[in-house]
């Protein structure tokens, strides 16, 4: 019998109390874009566009595989885009076009 | 968790870049830039706000929390106010709270050792400590701190005697905790500034005590 109920009882963020590996005391200096991403999160919170709990839920909604494979701030920015789509603040097309534009600009600079 | 992580999902399109070229922004950095610029174009946020918030983030380090702890050690009235309302006492001390959070300060005493964790994500007393270290945000600490705190503490070299209660506090989006460590013995003649220099980030998370030799060996 597959234990699907384990998937339902705990959402991906709900890991308190689970067995896990020994703690490795790792840390890293934030890259500039990661710090900008953090500042963006704070500013979105100030303007009540996305609050902290919405952000946490937005990360959780990415699902276990995405959460497991993306880094911390990668999860944040993807969660923000999903929330902004859902709230009708951005559209996927708009974002895709802007990302192309940014990519070309970065390439030209490079 | 540096950049090489991108390779997991093939999201980094820049693997073809020659080793001598500067690294081009990855997919998620492009996404961050695009989202930020779109929101600025729509006048929902401003570039100035982002820049100012980066400055705020840069201004928050564990040295701030250390000053609060040292003041609490030398000023019993401040300590009482800090324990009564952490946020108000920190604000009185000149530390602004840029987020909409309350702060509860947990005092370590002979019978009680406190430890903070955010099991669901990465909540942290950012206004007074800055951003959390990576290990605080990763699964091993978040998962195990609540179920086997003494084992976790031992991995940080901290052995808590069995007759001392260990209390683990799980932060939320709106309620943040800060540990007020025990003042180490032998510091009776230290100035407030000298005391602050002993207080580390990890001591204010609660994973190590404050020691005179600053974290080399736990008592």
Interface residues (C-beta under 8 A of the other chain):
Chain A: X13 X14 X15 X16 X17 X18 X19 X20 X21 X22 X23 X24 X25 X26 X27 X28 X30 X31 X33 X35 X36 X37 X38 X39 X40 X42 X43 X44 X45 X46 X47 X49 X51 X52 X53 X56 X59 X69 X70 X71 X72 X73 X74 X77 X78 X80 X81 X84 X89 X90 X94 X95 X98 X99 X101 X102 X103 X106 X107 X110
Chain B: X1 X2 X3 X5 X8 X9 X21 X22 X24 X25 X28 X29 X30 X31 X32 X33 X34 X35 X36 X37 X38 X39 X42 X44 X45 X49 X50 X51 X53 X54 X56 X57 X98 X99 X100 X117 X119 X120 X121 X122 X123 X131 X133 X134 X135 X137 X138 X139 X140 X141 X142 X143 X144 X145 X146 X147 X152 X155 X156 X170 X173 X174
